[in-house]
Amino acid sequence: MLFPSKVTSYSDSVFPKSIILLTIIKKQQSVSVLELYSRTKEHFDNVDSFISALDFLYAIGFIVFDNQYGRITYAC
């Protein structure tokens, strides 16, 4: 996960990318990982940065992953 620092600018950090994901998840209430990636892949350099943004949202409790259905839901 990239956090803003002297070396990493805010725009290259995980924060703005997480906001993009969270906006879509909130709007749809439930979305698959593949669908979310296909809708937002132009905002990410690679899949690793997408996964980092998802990890960040999960770690702070903003999203929940449903293993049974394979979907991400908004938790707050």
KEFIRO-621448 format. One record per residue (C-alpha): chain; x, y, z. Coordinates in nm, 2 decimals. Layout:
BEGIN
(atom A, (X, Y, Z))
...
***
This chain:
BEGIN
(atom A, (0.00, 0.00, 0.00))
(atom A, (0.13, 0.34, -0.09))
(atom A, (0.06, 0.62, 0.15))
(atom A, (0.15, 0.98, 0.08))
(atom A, (0.50, 1.08, 0.18))
(atom A, (0.79, 1.29, 0.06))
(atom A, (0.85, 1.03, -0.21))
(atom A, (0.49, 0.94, -0.30))
(atom A, (0.25, 1.21, -0.40))
(atom A, (-0.11, 1.21, -0.28))
(atom A, (-0.23, 1.14, -0.64))
(atom A, (-0.01, 0.83, -0.66))
(atom A, (-0.11, 0.70, -0.32))
(atom A, (-0.39, 0.45, -0.23))
(atom A, (-0.63, 0.72, -0.10))
(atom A, (-0.77, 0.87, -0.43))
(atom A, (-0.79, 0.52, -0.59))
(atom A, (-0.98, 0.39, -0.29))
(atom A, (-1.23, 0.68, -0.32))
(atom A, (-1.30, 0.58, -0.68))
(atom A, (-1.37, 0.22, -0.57))
(atom A, (-1.58, 0.33, -0.28))
(atom A, (-1.80, 0.55, -0.49))
(atom A, (-1.90, 0.26, -0.72))
(atom A, (-1.95, 0.02, -0.43))
(atom A, (-2.17, 0.26, -0.25))
(atom A, (-2.38, 0.33, -0.56))
(atom A, (-2.44, -0.04, -0.64))
(atom A, (-2.45, -0.17, -0.28))
(atom A, (-2.30, -0.50, -0.40))
(atom A, (-2.05, -0.57, -0.68))
(atom A, (-1.82, -0.85, -0.79))
(atom A, (-1.44, -0.80, -0.79))
(atom A, (-1.42, -0.86, -1.16))
(atom A, (-1.70, -0.61, -1.24))
(atom A, (-1.54, -0.35, -1.02))
(atom A, (-1.20, -0.39, -1.18))
(atom A, (-1.34, -0.38, -1.53))
(atom A, (-1.52, -0.05, -1.45))
(atom A, (-1.22, 0.11, -1.28))
(atom A, (-0.91, -0.04, -1.45))
(atom A, (-0.82, 0.29, -1.63))
(atom A, (-0.75, 0.45, -1.29))
(atom A, (-0.50, 0.19, -1.19))
(atom A, (-0.15, 0.12, -1.32))
(atom A, (-0.18, -0.25, -1.26))
(atom A, (-0.38, -0.52, -1.07))
(atom A, (-0.16, -0.48, -0.77))
(atom A, (-0.26, -0.12, -0.71))
(atom A, (-0.63, -0.22, -0.75))
(atom A, (-0.58, -0.50, -0.49))
(atom A, (-0.40, -0.26, -0.26))
(atom A, (-0.69, -0.01, -0.27))
(atom A, (-0.93, -0.29, -0.19))
(atom A, (-0.71, -0.41, 0.09))
(atom A, (-0.70, -0.06, 0.24))
(atom A, (-1.08, -0.03, 0.22))
(atom A, (-1.12, -0.37, 0.39))
(atom A, (-0.87, -0.30, 0.66))
(atom A, (-1.04, 0.02, 0.77))
(atom A, (-1.38, -0.15, 0.76))
(atom A, (-1.54, 0.03, 0.47))
(atom A, (-1.61, -0.28, 0.27))
(atom A, (-1.70, -0.64, 0.34))
(atom A, (-1.63, -0.94, 0.11))
(atom A, (-1.90, -1.21, 0.09))
(atom A, (-1.72, -1.54, 0.03))
(atom A, (-2.04, -1.72, -0.05))
(atom A, (-2.14, -1.50, -0.34))
(atom A, (-1.80, -1.35, -0.43))
(atom A, (-1.93, -0.99, -0.39))
(atom A, (-1.81, -0.67, -0.22))
(atom A, (-2.06, -0.47, -0.02))
(atom A, (-2.04, -0.13, 0.15))
(atom A, (-2.01, -0.18, 0.52))
(atom A, (-2.06, 0.17, 0.67))
***
